[in-house]
Amino acid sequence: LGAATPNQITIAAGVLIAVGSSVFKTVLTNLTTANLDTGSGFEMGTDYYIYCCDPTNGSDTVDRDEVFVISKNSTYPSGYTADNSRKIGGFHYGKCRYVNALGNPINSSGTENGSGWQGNVYNGIIPNSVWTTKHRPKCDPSGMVYLGNALWGDIYLSSNDGANGLQSVYNATPITGTEGLNWYIAGERARRVGKRLPNYMEFTVAADGSPQGLDNSNTNGWTAKTNTARTAVGKIANAVSSFNICDLVGNVWKWLNELIHDPTASSGAWYDVFGGGYGQAWMYSSTGLHALIGGGSWGNGVYCGSRAVYCNNYPWHVDTYIGVWCVCDSL
């Protein structure tokens, strides 16, 4: 599978696909909105699943080619069943940034970081969100993009999935300390859905191409100093990276999987900072252990950016302006 255009998926030729008792050999096929099982167009912020279907329903006497169907249904498409359809992949339809062959942002004239590059985005099938049964993350691939080097990342900042885990969903409210999130809980919630927190390098690579924040405007991200709270994810067109990930700059800070120790005394001691039942930390002050957070928050203005990092929050800290963004290794 591959995204040939903003609204087209290409099925490669010569692939053998078993659907029930039938086996099909593909020819080069382009899939568009005409292959949707319902509706006439792709919807913003939506995951789609691609199915190879057997129109003969396993008949040994009827000779017909396979049918490919694109559906929002994650089990089987409308008009078919689990017995006569097979999910072969999927993609996400959302915001995409125009980039050159090196993966760097370009303006409408094709100039790398040229005038107006920040707004050179479009709605379409996110190219690096396309997944197959062989090319996918270990976790549910919905709402994720491929970052290279066997790593996948969420398209949207994490929100509450309602089951003590996390999800990557368009237009959701990012989870923060408002829901009791700290560094430890962020990691626990990510683990429950097969994901993890990124390190600082992984974060900066994924965030590259996201415009720096602005003090007096939310044009490039939810960063204006007049903002007073988080906002729904994916709502600002320019706030998308070269990897087509939204809100890594601004909205809320993101917990990172890296710690530092800030020694502020000549000798260390045990500090009971975790709460009952979690042991104690031997440090040079009661707040000596810090967890990095990246990207910036809703009112940080020009401080927000793809390499922005804050080094002063301890991992047990709970704050309304700190959220989480997750990654997952390839299958």
BELNORZI-V657899 format. One record per backbone hydrogen bond with DSSP energy under -1.0 kcal/mol. CO is the residue of the C=O (numbers start at 1). NH is the residue of the N-H. E is the energy in kcal/mol with one decimal. If there is no record, write none. Layout:
# BELNORZI-V657899
co;nh;e
CO;NH;E
CO;NH;E
This chain:
# BELNORZI-V657899
co;nh;e
2;10;-3.5
5;8;-1.6
6;125;-3.1
8;4;-1.1
8;5;-1.1
9;31;-3.9
10;2;-1.0
11;29;-2.0
15;26;-2.5
17;24;-2.9
19;22;-2.2
22;19;-2.9
24;17;-2.9
26;14;-2.9
29;11;-3.7
31;9;-2.5
32;35;-2.2
33;36;-1.6
35;70;-2.5
43;46;-1.1
46;93;-2.5
48;91;-2.2
49;71;-2.7
50;88;-2.8
50;89;-1.1
51;69;-2.3
52;86;-1.9
53;67;-2.3
54;57;-1.4
67;53;-3.3
69;51;-2.9
70;37;-2.0
71;49;-3.3
77;80;-1.8
84;54;-2.6
86;52;-2.7
89;50;-2.7
90;131;-2.2
91;48;-3.1
92;126;-2.7
93;45;-1.7
93;46;-1.1
94;124;-2.4
96;122;-2.4
98;106;-1.7
100;103;-2.0
104;100;-2.3
105;113;-2.4
107;110;-2.1
111;107;-1.7
111;114;-2.2
114;117;-2.1
116;119;-1.2
117;120;-1.6
119;121;-2.0
120;98;-2.0
122;96;-2.6
124;94;-2.4
126;129;-2.1
127;130;-1.1
128;146;-3.2
131;90;-1.7
135;132;-2.3
136;331;-2.9
141;144;-1.3
143;155;-2.7
145;153;-2.6
150;330;-2.2
151;147;-3.1
152;328;-2.4
153;145;-2.7
155;246;-2.8
158;175;-2.3
159;167;-1.8
165;161;-1.2
167;159;-2.0
169;172;-1.2
172;233;-2.6
176;179;-1.7
176;181;-1.6
177;180;-2.3
182;186;-2.6
183;187;-1.8
184;188;-2.1
185;189;-2.8
186;190;-2.2
187;191;-2.2
188;192;-1.6
190;193;-1.2
190;195;-2.8
191;194;-1.8
196;327;-2.5
198;257;-3.5
199;203;-2.3
200;204;-2.5
201;205;-2.3
202;206;-2.1
203;207;-2.3
207;210;-2.0
208;242;-2.8
215;225;-2.9
221;223;-2.0
222;251;-2.4
223;301;-2.4
224;227;-2.1
233;171;-2.0
238;240;-2.4
239;247;-2.1
241;244;-1.9
245;241;-2.1
250;252;-1.8
251;298;-1.4
253;323;-4.0
254;294;-2.4
256;258;-1.4
258;292;-2.3
260;290;-3.2
269;283;-2.4
271;273;-1.4
271;281;-2.6
275;278;-1.4
281;271;-2.7
283;269;-2.5
285;288;-1.5
288;262;-2.8
290;260;-2.7
292;256;-2.5
293;310;-2.4
294;254;-1.8
295;250;-1.1
297;300;-1.5
300;303;-2.1
301;304;-1.9
304;213;-1.9
305;308;-1.0
308;295;-2.2
310;293;-1.6
313;291;-3.4
314;317;-2.2
315;183;-1.7
319;177;-2.0
319;322;-1.4
321;253;-2.7
323;255;-2.1
324;158;-2.4
326;154;-2.4
327;196;-2.3
328;152;-3.0
329;138;-2.3
